Amino acid sequence: QVQLVESGGGLVQTGESLRLSCKVVGNIFSMEDLAWYRQVPGKGREVVATINSAGNRVWYVDSVKGRFTIDRDNLKKFVYLQMNGLKPEDTGVYFCNLQHGRLWPWGPGTQVTVSS
């Protein structure tokens, strides 16, 4: 019923920026608490940032604090991740999904690669 489509990734150099987008498609009546996840080869998905339904409470993993910003547009049903000052350790496949509870099916993710 719900589909997630991530976009905006790419290959950048250290210090550059990217803005990721996640479109929530489906017959839903309201937007839920959402999160951005990151997966690297050989490891599971790590929560990078979260945002509540109203968009007035956010959380970030320590490694991205001060550099990443999560926001959302409930009318358009989008959630975004602005990534500034990128570092090689930010490399991975980024996914969006619910923050908690029973997650929606995973989307394709978007690859972020940061070279040194």
N, C-alpha and C positions, 0 to 999 in steps of 0.2 A: 504494500500500500504506500509506504514512504520510501522515496529514493533520495540518496545523498550524492551530490555531484561536486567534487572539489576541483579547483582550478587555480592557476596563478603561479605555480612552481616554475623552477627553471634552474639554469646553471649560472651562478654568479661568483664573484670574487669576494674575498674577505673584506668586510666593511660596507658592502653594498646592501640594498634593501629589496624586499619582495612584499607583495600584498596578496595573501591567499583569500579565496572566496569559496564558500560552501553554500550551495543552493539546496534547500529542503523542498522536495517535490512530493505532493500527495494530498490526500483528503484529511487534513488535520484542522481542528478548530482553533488551536492556539499553539504558540511556540513554547517549547519546554526549555529547561535549563540545558545548556549546550556546552560542548567542550571540543578542543582541538587535541588530537592525539598524534604522536610521532612514533614511527617504527623504523628501526635500523636492522640491517641484516643479522640474523641469528638471535634477535631479541624480540620480545613482545612489545605491544603498544604501550607507550608512556603518555600520561596526561601532561600536556604542556600548558594549557590555559583553560579556564572555565568562565562562564558567564551565566548569571541567572536569567530567568525569563524576562524580567523587567529591564535588564541591562544595566543595573545600578550596583551590582556586586560582581567583582572579578577576582580571579586567583591565577597565579603563575608559578610554575616550577622555578626553583631558585636560579637555575642556570640561564634563564631568559629574562629575569626581572630587570626592568629598566630598558630593555631593548624591544620586547614584543608588546603589542597591544591588541586585545581582543575586543570586538564590538559586534553589533548586530542591527539588523533592520527587520523588525517583525512584520511590517507591512509587506515588504518584498520577500520575506522568508529567506533571508541571507544571514550568514555569520561570517565575519572576516577575521583575519589575523595579519596585522601589520608587523613585519619583521624588519627591524633596523639593526645596523651594526652586525651583520651576519658573520658567524664564525664557522670554521670547518666542522666543529662538533655539532652544529645545528643540522647537518646533513641527515636526510632521512625522507621517508614517505609520510606525508601529513594527511590525516583523516579528520573528519568531523563526525560527531555523533552526540547522542544524549549524554549528559553529565553523569547520570546514575539511573538505576533501575534496569529494566529490560531494554537493551540497546536496539536501535533499528539496524537493518542489514547494512553492512559496511559498503561504502562507495568505493570507487576505484583508487582514491587517494591522489595526491599530486606530489611529484618528486621535487625535492629541494636539494641541490648540490652546491656546496660552498667550497671553492678551491682556495688554497693558500698562495 
